[in-house]
């Protein structure tokens, strides 16, 4: 799992290098760093490692998600343009592994602020960009993405959901219709630390397979500059219920860099 090892080493090195210089973190700044609807330029390195399974055949795997977000004002409404691109490592026959890029997913979520909370809903598209057939669907897909966030003095609660269905592509490949919902909760701790639970639930409409994992992890936010934040976290996740093939355990860890646009927005 080269991608997992590289990200893990980067995560540990970044935490050690910045621990001595990180500034004191307020709950408000900590909430912003974990808020998916916060209008900031964001770059995420999110990694899911699937440990070897028990049984006669031991199978492990890894998916590194490269994600980014760019906000823009459209008709006086903040819009969040986000892309996600997976780099997948899977076992092959024997003891080896093979890796490649998966399908690119992009969506735009307009954000609407309410008293004490915020929400957004917008279009989603998936492009068949996989480097090999095994890493992608071979289909063009469209759907929707939405999120809601409720900030509190102690942290955040909310959820992020997506739905996508194929409408064109390789006719020899299976159709796609998927839904995913990620409920999340962040509980703030002193000195920029926090607890998190962010496991994603999935449902496949084509074969009625589904999975409900739960997770509990820990992270830390570093205020690198007045506008630049870094989050480092790790969260083991366990599948409590499923239908079809789903890993019992996975470990979610990564780094998130976010550049605040508060100053820019206030000038508008």
C-alpha positions in Angstrom: 0.0 0.0 0.0 2.5 2.7 -1.2 -0.1 5.5 -1.3 -1.2 4.8 2.3 2.3 4.6 3.6 3.3 7.9 1.9 0.2 9.7 3.3 0.7 8.3 6.7 4.4 9.4 6.9 3.4 12.8 5.5 0.7 13.1 8.2 3.0 12.2 11.0 5.8 14.5 9.7 3.4 17.4 9.3 2.1 17.0 12.8 5.6 16.9 14.3 6.9 19.9 12.2 3.9 22.2 13.1 3.3 21.2 16.7 5.8 23.6 18.1 4.7 26.6 16.0 0.9 26.1 15.9 -1.1 29.0 17.3 -3.9 28.7 19.9 -7.1 27.5 18.2 -10.6 28.9 19.0 -13.7 26.7 18.8 -15.0 29.0 16.0 -11.9 28.5 13.9 -11.9 24.8 14.7 -15.5 24.5 13.5 -14.7 26.4 10.3 -11.8 24.0 9.5 -14.2 21.0 9.7 -17.2 22.6 8.1 -17.8 21.3 4.5 -19.9 24.4 3.7 -17.3 26.9 4.8 -16.3 29.0 1.8 -12.5 28.3 1.8 -10.1 27.0 -0.9 -9.6 23.5 0.2 -7.2 20.6 -0.7 -7.8 17.2 0.8 -5.8 14.0 0.9 -8.3 11.4 2.2 -7.2 7.8 2.5 -9.2 4.6 3.2 -7.1 1.6 4.1 -8.9 -1.8 4.1 -6.9 -4.3 6.3 -6.5 -7.9 5.3 -9.7 -9.9 5.8 -9.9 -13.2 7.7 -10.7 -16.5 6.0 -9.0 -18.7 3.4 -8.3 -15.7 1.1 -6.9 -12.6 2.7 -7.8 -9.5 0.8 -6.7 -5.9 1.5 -6.9 -2.7 -0.4 -6.5 1.1 -0.4 -8.2 4.1 -1.9 -6.6 7.5 -1.8 -9.0 10.4 -2.6 -7.6 13.6 -4.0 -10.3 16.2 -3.3 -10.4 20.0 -3.8 -12.9 22.8 -3.4 -13.1 26.3 -4.8 -15.8 28.8 -3.7 -17.3 31.4 -6.0 -20.0 34.0 -5.6 -22.8 33.6 -8.1 -25.8 35.9 -8.0 -24.7 36.9 -4.4 -24.8 33.3 -3.3 -21.7 31.4 -2.3 -21.2 28.3 -4.5 -18.8 25.5 -3.6 -17.3 23.7 -6.6 -15.7 20.4 -5.5 -13.9 17.6 -7.3 -13.0 14.1 -6.1 -10.6 11.7 -7.8 -9.7 8.3 -6.4 -6.4 6.4 -6.7 -7.3 2.8 -6.1 -5.1 -0.1 -5.1 -6.6 -3.6 -5.3 -5.2 -7.1 -4.9 -4.6 -9.3 -8.0 -4.4 -13.0 -8.3 -1.6 -14.2 -6.2 0.2 -11.9 -3.8 0.4 -8.7 -5.9 -1.6 -5.5 -6.1 -2.5 -3.2 -9.0 -3.2 0.5 -8.8 -4.9 3.1 -11.0 -7.0 6.2 -11.1 -10.8 6.0 -10.8 -13.7 8.1 -12.1 -13.7 11.9 -11.5 -16.7 13.3 -9.6 -17.5 17.0 -9.6 -20.4 18.9 -8.0 -21.5 22.5 -7.2 -23.4 23.3 -4.0 -24.9 26.8 -3.5 -24.9 27.6 0.3 -27.8 29.2 2.1 -27.3 30.5 5.6 -30.1 30.2 8.0 -30.3 31.2 11.7 -28.0 28.8 13.4 -27.3 26.5 10.5 -26.6 26.3 6.8 -27.5 24.0 3.9 -26.9 23.5 0.2 -28.1 21.4 -2.8 -26.7 21.3 -6.3 -25.9 19.2 -9.4 -23.3 16.4 -9.6 -21.5 14.8 -12.5 -19.3 11.7 -12.7 -16.9 11.3 -15.7 -15.5 7.9 -16.8 -11.8 8.8 -16.4 -10.6 5.5 -14.9 -7.2 4.4 -16.1 -8.4 0.8 -16.2 -11.9 -0.8 -16.5 -11.6 -2.3 -13.0 -11.2 1.1 -11.4 -14.2 2.8 -12.9 -17.8 2.3 -14.2 -17.2 3.2 -17.8 -20.4 5.4 -17.5 -21.3 9.1 -17.6 -23.4 9.8 -14.5 -25.5 12.7 -13.2 -27.2 13.4 -10.0 -27.2 15.8 -7.0 -25.2 16.6 -3.9 -26.4 18.3 -0.8 -25.3 19.1 2.8 -26.4 20.7 6.0 -24.3 21.8 8.9 -25.3 22.9 12.4 -22.4 24.6 14.3 -22.4 24.5 18.1 -20.1 25.9 20.7 -18.8 22.4 21.3 -18.5 21.4 17.6 -20.5 20.5 14.5 -23.2 18.1 13.5 -24.5 17.6 9.9 -24.6 15.4 6.9 -23.4 15.2 3.3 -25.3 13.2 0.7 -24.9 12.4 -3.0 -27.0 10.6 -5.6 -25.8 9.6 -9.1 -27.2 7.6 -12.0 -25.6 6.6 -15.3 -27.1 8.0 -18.5 -24.5 7.2 -21.2 -21.2 5.4 -21.7 -20.0 1.9 -22.5 -23.1 -0.2 -23.3 -21.3 -3.4 -22.3 -20.8 -2.1 -18.7 -23.4 -2.4 -16.0 -25.7 0.6 -15.3 -24.9 2.7 -12.2 -27.3 4.1 -9.6 -25.8 4.9 -6.2 -26.6 6.9 -3.1 -24.3 7.9 -0.3 -25.0 9.7 3.0 -22.2 10.8 5.4 -23.6 11.9 8.8 -20.9 13.6 10.8 -20.2 14.9 14.2 -17.1 16.8 15.5 -16.6 17.4 19.2 -14.0 20.1 20.0 -11.2 19.4 22.6 -8.6 21.8 24.0 -5.5 22.9 21.9 -7.0 22.3 18.5 -7.8 18.6 19.0 -11.2 17.1 18.2 -13.1 13.8 18.1 -14.9 12.9 14.9 -17.3 10.4 13.5 -17.7 10.6 9.7 -18.4 7.1 8.2 -20.4 7.1 4.9 -23.4 4.9 4.4 -24.0 3.6 0.9 -26.8 2.1 -1.2 -26.6 0.5 -4.6 -30.0 0.6 -6.4 -28.8 -1.8 -9.1 -28.2 -4.8 -6.8 -29.7 -3.6 -3.5 -26.4 -3.9 -1.8 -25.8 -1.5 1.1 -23.5 -0.8 4.1 -23.7 1.1 7.3 -20.3 1.7 9.0 -19.7 3.7 12.1 -16.4 5.3 13.2 -14.7 7.2 15.9 -11.5 9.1 15.4 -9.3 11.9 16.6 -7.8 14.9 14.7 -6.0 18.1 15.3 -6.2 21.5 13.5 -3.1 23.6 13.1 -3.4 27.4 12.4 -0.4 27.6 10.1 -1.0 31.3 9.2 -3.9 33.8 9.8 -5.7 32.3 6.7 -4.2 28.9 6.3 -5.3 25.9 8.4 -4.2 22.2 8.3 -6.2 19.3 9.7 -4.7 15.9 10.4 -6.9 13.0 11.5 -7.3 9.2 11.8 -10.6 7.4 12.2 -11.1 3.6 12.4 -14.5 2.6 11.0 -16.5 -0.7 11.5 -19.4 -1.9 9.3 -22.2 -2.7 11.7 -24.7 -3.8 9.1 -24.6 -4.6 5.4 -26.0 -6.5 2.4 -23.6 -7.8 -0.2 -19.8 -7.4 -0.1 -18.5 -4.8 2.4 -15.2 -4.7 4.4 -15.6 -5.3 8.2 -13.0 -2.7 9.0 -11.4 0.3 7.3 -9.1 3.1 8.5 -9.8 6.6 7.3 -7.0 9.1 7.7 -5.7 12.1 5.9 -4.7 15.7 5.7 -6.8 18.8 4.8 -5.5 22.2 3.9 -7.9 25.1 3.8 -7.3 28.8 2.9 -9.9 31.1 4.4 -11.6 33.7 2.1 -13.2 35.6 5.0 -11.2 38.7 4.3 -12.1 38.7 0.6 -15.8 38.0 1.3 -16.0 40.8 3.9 -14.7 43.3 1.3 -17.5 42.5 -1.2 
